[in-house]
Amino acid sequence: MFGLALRRKAAISTLYRAKAPLRISFAGGGTDVSPYLEEHGGCVLSCTIDKYCFATIMPAAHDIQVRSLDYDFFEVYEPDQKLSYDGKLDLVKGVLNVLKIRKGMEIFLHSDVPVGSGLGASSTMTVALLGAAHALKRSTVNEYELAEIAYHIEREEVGIKGGKQDLYAATFGGFNYIEFYKDKTIVNPLRVPPDILNELQYRLILCYTGKRRVSAGIVEDQVRRYRAGNEETIAGLNTTKQLASDMKNSLLLGKINEFGELLEEGWVAKCKFSNKMTDPDIDELYETAKKNGAIGGKLLGAGGGGYFLLLCEHDKWHKVTETLSRMNRKKVDFAFEFSGLQTWRTHV
């Protein structure tokens, strides 16, 4: 079933599966990154969508075999040693090391979106694998504990630069206004009326730029500029933090046009974080979309590529879509997802 071992098994095997949803970040991204988070506090407004990362674990009597469809990697590890980080499936190794899993198994990973999507796929995969691993170990953790373990693995154990929002969004799911402080994180689920959600869904377009993004370099540039006291970067972070609160209020009140205008302000502020945030092709995509009926938009994730989110005038969705098609930009259908991490067991 996995492509890892095609042999028939005489005994029934238990599989531990998990899926975690990817997220759209509307505002506040970047304020969840150290050291801004510790010094000023951060907040983000985000929601999860019906695109997922999946992880499956099947206990086995042999070594640890891992296949990732997204990276086209197949790795084999000895189960009785701590694994070293070498750039190949390091987040998988981080989960195995931190949870001290020292037994044979087959691990199968895949996601619904390309690598470098800007939808938080690497963090979401960490959450999914953690969920499957805790199911395997029959250990119980709550959402906050699991998100913090995932943060420790990704940012501290493995050393990948980035913030906290993706890990919390994937774990909790739904529409959330998340506040980040030096000593705690608070997830505030939003009760958005169905009429507002339907209108927002109707007027949003998710478009793939065709460019993969590598967030670490952009995040490092942002942090370097912030530590150096770059006034433009600091102003951009302060603005996007305030916009997360303003957009939350616009959303709850059903002011969709205002929400789109704030999305535009957020993109302008985000471009101040780093000069690696955008490029002429991405700028052309956005300006063309605005000329044809988009009110506002932004690149998702740290920037540099991946998916672009657009919010359109109430009667211009089709025109913007047609424009993107002429530019050979792929529109991606999606729906909001209100559940977070889900785990289950099955047998083969």
Wavefront OBJ file of the C-alpha trace (Angstrom):
o trace
v 0.000 0.000 0.000
v 2.767 2.392 0.831
v 5.191 1.489 -1.902
v 7.671 0.885 0.932
v 7.098 -2.827 1.262
v 4.972 -4.676 -1.252
v 5.199 -8.029 0.481
v 2.029 -9.622 1.815
v 1.633 -9.727 5.565
v 0.109 -12.730 7.178
v -0.934 -10.857 10.320
v -3.292 -7.911 10.502
v -1.382 -4.634 10.782
v -2.585 -1.466 12.487
v -2.088 1.848 10.714
v -2.061 5.155 12.550
v -3.114 8.015 10.319
v -3.440 11.754 10.754
v -4.365 14.735 8.629
v -3.934 18.420 9.390
v -5.362 21.318 7.358
v -3.327 23.969 5.587
v -3.992 27.598 6.342
v -4.621 30.970 4.752
v -3.082 33.828 6.725
v -5.004 37.076 6.212
v -2.893 39.359 8.389
v -0.274 39.434 11.122
v 2.188 36.963 9.625
v 5.738 37.902 10.621
v 4.734 39.215 14.050
v 4.812 35.599 15.292
v 8.579 35.413 14.669
v 11.265 35.962 17.323
v 12.531 38.371 18.522
v 9.620 40.671 17.563
v 7.207 38.305 19.301
v 9.018 38.469 22.652
v 9.577 42.224 22.535
v 6.204 43.430 21.216
v 3.824 40.483 21.116
v 2.275 39.344 17.867
v -1.118 38.385 16.493
v -2.458 36.792 13.321
v -5.815 36.328 11.648
v -6.039 33.060 9.725
v -8.293 30.232 8.653
v -7.756 26.661 7.548
v -8.889 25.222 4.213
v -9.742 21.837 2.753
v -6.177 21.097 1.661
v -4.263 18.762 3.950
v -1.018 17.130 4.947
v -1.275 13.415 5.674
v 0.925 11.145 7.762
v 0.654 7.390 8.206
v 2.659 5.168 10.548
v 2.636 1.363 10.439
v 4.665 -0.520 13.072
v 7.121 -3.005 11.604
v 9.723 -5.492 12.828
v 12.519 -3.990 10.740
v 14.156 -0.565 10.492
v 12.447 2.833 10.076
v 11.434 3.434 6.468
v 10.173 6.856 5.409
v 8.707 7.857 2.075
v 7.763 11.438 1.259
v 5.861 11.908 -1.992
v 6.275 15.695 -1.821
v 10.081 15.547 -1.839
v 10.350 12.192 -3.639
v 12.537 10.916 -0.801
v 12.849 7.380 0.495
v 15.039 7.059 3.560
v 15.907 4.173 5.862
v 17.069 4.717 9.466
v 18.274 2.463 12.229
v 15.719 2.579 15.055
v 18.167 2.375 17.960
v 20.013 5.675 17.487
v 19.371 9.410 17.544
v 19.108 10.667 13.991
v 21.317 13.490 12.720
v 19.980 16.418 10.704
v 21.322 16.705 7.174
v 18.590 18.506 5.253
v 16.704 15.349 4.250
v 13.406 14.810 6.083
v 14.792 16.616 9.129
v 11.325 17.306 10.547
v 10.582 13.580 10.504
v 13.854 12.945 12.332
v 12.966 15.707 14.788
v 9.662 14.045 15.662
v 11.344 10.649 16.101
v 14.139 12.143 18.221
v 12.000 14.341 20.473
v 9.389 11.639 21.099
v 12.191 9.078 21.524
v 10.627 6.623 19.115
v 13.079 3.741 18.827
v 11.186 1.011 17.017
v 10.763 -0.215 13.469
v 8.002 1.320 11.357
v 6.972 2.507 7.938
v 6.082 6.199 7.567
v 4.287 7.601 4.546
v 3.856 11.377 4.017
v 2.093 13.449 1.394
v 0.253 16.754 1.001
v -2.341 18.290 -1.302
v -0.153 21.206 -2.413
v 3.329 21.669 -3.916
v 6.399 22.218 -1.762
v 6.922 25.944 -1.109
v 3.223 26.777 -1.349
v 3.065 29.490 1.318
v 0.203 27.616 2.981
v 2.316 26.383 5.898
v 2.836 22.865 4.512
v 6.061 21.965 6.352
v 4.652 22.981 9.735
v 1.348 21.297 8.952
v 3.169 18.080 8.071
v 5.008 18.260 11.401
v 1.651 18.542 13.175
v 0.188 15.627 11.210
v 3.177 13.378 11.918
v 3.097 14.325 15.589
v -0.568 13.409 15.701
v 0.068 9.996 14.162
v 3.079 9.425 16.455
v 1.098 10.262 19.598
v -1.617 7.863 18.435
v 1.051 5.191 17.997
v 2.425 5.845 21.472
v -1.127 6.066 22.902
v -0.137 9.307 24.599
v -2.556 12.174 25.169
v -1.746 15.857 24.642
v -4.075 18.811 24.212
v -3.978 21.203 21.265
v -1.759 23.775 22.966
v 0.737 21.142 24.086
v 0.923 19.560 20.639
v 1.425 22.912 18.887
v 4.226 23.820 21.300
v 5.929 20.454 20.812
v 5.732 21.001 17.052
v 7.214 24.481 17.463
v 10.058 23.091 19.572
v 10.813 20.428 16.956
v 10.715 22.719 13.932
v 12.298 25.880 15.290
v 14.569 24.718 18.132
v 15.416 21.047 17.587
v 15.821 21.171 13.792
v 16.562 24.901 13.575
v 14.244 25.944 10.724
v 13.560 29.671 10.904
v 9.961 30.830 11.126
v 7.073 31.694 13.377
v 4.370 29.970 15.392
v 1.141 30.612 13.525
v 1.259 27.666 11.085
v 1.637 25.117 13.866
v -1.273 26.515 15.863
v -3.521 26.940 12.816
v -2.977 23.334 11.697
v -3.581 21.979 15.200
v -6.708 23.974 16.060
v -8.308 24.525 12.634
v -11.052 27.003 11.745
v -11.073 30.799 11.781
v -8.845 32.085 14.568
v -7.408 35.292 15.918
v -4.201 34.059 17.558
v -2.225 36.156 20.046
v 1.437 35.432 20.684
v 3.286 36.533 23.806
v 6.687 35.776 25.276
v 5.290 33.278 27.765
v 2.042 32.087 26.175
v -0.124 31.813 23.072
v -3.888 32.345 23.055
v -6.110 30.976 20.278
v -9.392 32.877 19.932
v -11.857 30.958 17.703
v -14.072 33.345 15.723
v -17.808 32.784 15.353
v -18.264 34.214 11.878
v -21.909 34.185 10.703
v -22.613 31.797 7.782
v -23.773 34.597 5.448
v -20.439 36.369 5.884
v -18.449 33.164 5.383
v -20.348 32.345 2.191
v -19.783 35.828 0.767
v -16.103 35.763 1.706
v -15.712 32.319 0.126
v -17.438 33.521 -3.053
v -15.184 36.540 -3.475
v -11.804 34.991 -2.634
v -9.480 33.583 -5.292
v -6.459 31.433 -4.522
v -3.936 31.589 -7.340
v -0.677 29.657 -7.727
v 2.142 31.925 -8.885
v 4.127 29.044 -10.347
v 7.092 29.932 -8.140
v 8.311 27.863 -5.231
v 9.224 29.857 -2.171
v 11.962 29.214 0.395
v 10.800 30.928 3.571
v 13.943 30.556 5.670
v 15.982 33.097 3.707
v 13.162 35.654 3.758
v 12.534 35.167 7.484
v 16.265 35.474 8.215
v 16.383 38.708 6.221
v 13.388 40.050 8.141
v 14.990 39.155 11.491
v 18.332 40.647 10.455
v 16.687 43.924 9.439
v 14.635 44.022 12.637
v 17.674 43.406 14.861
v 19.530 46.148 12.984
v 16.743 48.588 13.856
v 15.585 49.053 10.265
v 12.752 51.559 10.617
v 10.882 50.343 7.540
v 10.857 46.723 8.744
v 9.761 47.680 12.266
v 7.016 49.935 10.892
v 5.833 47.155 8.596
v 5.606 44.679 11.477
v 3.763 47.155 13.698
v 1.302 47.922 10.930
v 0.569 44.307 10.081
v -0.011 43.556 13.755
v -2.649 46.295 13.962
v -4.182 45.159 10.671
v -4.787 41.664 12.086
v -7.048 43.219 14.707
v -8.728 45.572 12.232
v -9.389 42.747 9.754
v -10.851 40.558 12.488
v -13.370 43.302 13.268
v -14.218 43.861 9.592
v -14.762 40.138 9.125
v -17.055 39.738 12.122
v -19.090 42.780 11.033
v -19.391 41.521 7.472
v -17.577 44.476 5.903
v -16.120 42.464 3.035
v -14.996 45.420 0.899
v -13.208 46.927 3.883
v -11.659 43.522 4.556
v -10.259 43.537 1.017
v -8.893 47.062 1.392
v -7.143 46.039 4.598
v -5.745 43.003 2.789
v -4.157 45.463 0.355
v -2.700 47.508 3.231
v -1.311 44.347 4.736
v 0.515 43.439 1.533
v 2.060 46.896 1.324
v 3.215 46.574 4.943
v 4.504 43.046 4.395
v 6.678 44.153 1.484
v 8.568 46.307 4.005
v 9.704 43.248 5.985
v 12.301 42.245 3.395
v 13.349 43.233 -0.112
v 13.014 39.524 -1.013
v 9.264 39.540 -0.450
v 8.186 40.007 -4.074
v 9.507 40.343 -7.634
v 8.380 41.954 -10.926
v 6.355 38.906 -12.043
v 4.395 38.780 -8.792
v 3.879 42.560 -8.874
v 2.539 42.307 -12.429
v 0.118 39.547 -11.424
v -1.251 41.636 -8.575
v -1.523 44.909 -10.492
v -3.288 43.178 -13.379
v -5.739 41.506 -10.993
v -6.515 44.860 -9.355
v -7.173 46.495 -12.731
v -9.746 43.793 -13.431
v -11.672 43.831 -10.175
v -9.543 42.649 -7.242
v -9.871 44.921 -4.202
v -6.823 43.564 -2.390
v -4.537 40.606 -2.078
v -1.271 39.231 -0.754
v 1.232 36.447 -1.093
v 0.660 33.763 1.495
v 3.448 32.621 3.778
v 6.790 34.351 4.152
v 6.726 35.644 0.553
v 8.777 35.136 -2.573
v 6.361 32.752 -4.304
v 3.727 30.116 -3.653
v 0.064 31.124 -3.587
v -1.444 34.584 -4.006
v -4.767 35.361 -2.329
v -7.138 37.874 -3.949
v -10.441 39.344 -2.797
v -12.654 40.638 -5.609
v -15.457 43.139 -6.082
v -18.847 41.491 -5.619
v -19.397 41.206 -9.405
v -15.822 40.891 -10.685
v -14.821 37.392 -9.576
v -15.271 35.943 -13.057
v -13.321 38.773 -14.701
v -10.345 38.336 -12.374
v -10.434 34.572 -12.919
v -10.417 34.995 -16.696
v -7.500 37.431 -16.430
v -5.473 34.958 -14.353
v -6.198 32.226 -16.885
v -4.846 34.401 -19.722
v -1.701 34.916 -17.635
v -1.361 31.117 -17.239
v -1.869 31.378 -13.490
v -3.631 28.424 -11.940
v -6.710 29.154 -9.808
v -7.111 26.622 -7.011
v -10.571 25.702 -5.745
v -10.864 25.495 -1.968
v -13.358 25.605 0.886
v -12.982 26.584 4.521
v -12.147 23.788 6.961
v -13.326 24.135 10.558
v -11.607 21.086 12.058
v -7.963 20.937 13.013
v -5.706 17.907 13.427
v -7.550 14.588 13.115
v -6.110 11.158 13.896
v -7.511 7.650 13.497
v -6.570 3.982 13.384
v -7.336 1.441 10.725
v -6.235 -2.108 9.863
v -4.841 -3.843 6.779
l 1 2 3 4 5 6 7 8 9 10 11 12 13 14 15 16 17 18 19 20 21 22 23 24 25 26 27 28 29 30 31 32 33 34 35 36 37 38 39 40 41 42 43 44 45 46 47 48 49 50 51 52 53 54 55 56 57 58 59 60 61 62 63 64 65 66 67 68 69 70 71 72 73 74 75 76 77 78 79 80 81 82 83 84 85 86 87 88 89 90 91 92 93 94 95 96 97 98 99 100 101 102 103 104 105 106 107 108 109 110 111 112 113 114 115 116 117 118 119 120 121 122 123 124 125 126 127 128 129 130 131 132 133 134 135 136 137 138 139 140 141 142 143 144 145 146 147 148 149 150 151 152 153 154 155 156 157 158 159 160 161 162 163 164 165 166 167 168 169 170 171 172 173 174 175 176 177 178 179 180 181 182 183 184 185 186 187 188 189 190 191 192 193 194 195 196 197 198 199 200 201 202 203 204 205 206 207 208 209 210 211 212 213 214 215 216 217 218 219 220 221 222 223 224 225 226 227 228 229 230 231 232 233 234 235 236 237 238 239 240 241 242 243 244 245 246 247 248 249 250 251 252 253 254 255 256 257 258 259 260 261 262 263 264 265 266 267 268 269 270 271 272 273 274 275 276 277 278 279 280 281 282 283 284 285 286 287 288 289 290 291 292 293 294 295 296 297 298 299 300 301 302 303 304 305 306 307 308 309 310 311 312 313 314 315 316 317 318 319 320 321 322 323 324 325 326 327 328 329 330 331 332 333 334 335 336 337 338 339 340 341 342 343 344 345 346 347 348
